[in-house]
Amino acid sequence: MDLLNEWNNMNKEVIANSETELAGDAQFVKAESTDVLSLIKKHMRAKLMWGRVLSVPPLIGSIFAEAPLKYWLLAFFLVYELLRFLMLRQLKGINYEGNYTAPVKSVLEEQLDIIKKTLRIERIWGYFVVPMAGPVGYVIGSLIRGKSFAVVLESLMSSYTLPVLLLLGIPLIYLAEKMNKYAFGKHIDKLNARLKEIEA
C-alpha cells in the first residue's frame, strides 16, 4: 500500500512538473514572440512615417510646378500612397495576438509564421520602394533644375544612368536585410531553438 501511494505521489509530481514546464514554455513563447512582433511593428511604423514625410514635399511642389514636373511629383506621391495603403492593409490582416490557449508547439509555430509573414511584407515593400527612389529622384531633380522632360528621359535611357541608379538600390536592400537580421534575428533564433526542444 505504501509503495502504491509512493508511486501515485511520484506520478502527481511528474504531471505537476510537466504542467509547470509547459506553462513556462507558453509564457516564454508569448513574451518572446510579442517582443519580436512589437519590434517589427515599431520598425514598420517608423518606416511608413518617414515615407510619408518624404512624400509630402513632392505633393506640395506639384501645386506650384508646371507640367511635366507637376505630373512626376504627383505620380511619386500617388505611387507611394498606393504602396502604403497596400502595406497597411496587409499588416492589419495579421493576427498579432495569437491563440495562447492552444498547445505550446502550435502557438510557437503560429507565432513564427506570423513573424515571417510580417517580415516578408516588409521585404516586398523595400523591393518596390528602394529601387524606385533613385530614378524618380533623378528625374525630379533634373526637372527642378529646368531641363525639359524629353532631355531628362533621353539622358536617363541613353546612358548608364538608369542601370547605375537601379543598381544602387541593391546595397540598400542588402543593408536593410542585415538591419532586420540584427534587430530580430536573435529573437527568431530563440523561438526556433525552443521549437526544436519541444519537438525533441
Helices and strands as residue ranges (DSSP letters): H 2-64, H 69-92, H 104-144, H 149-158, H 161-199
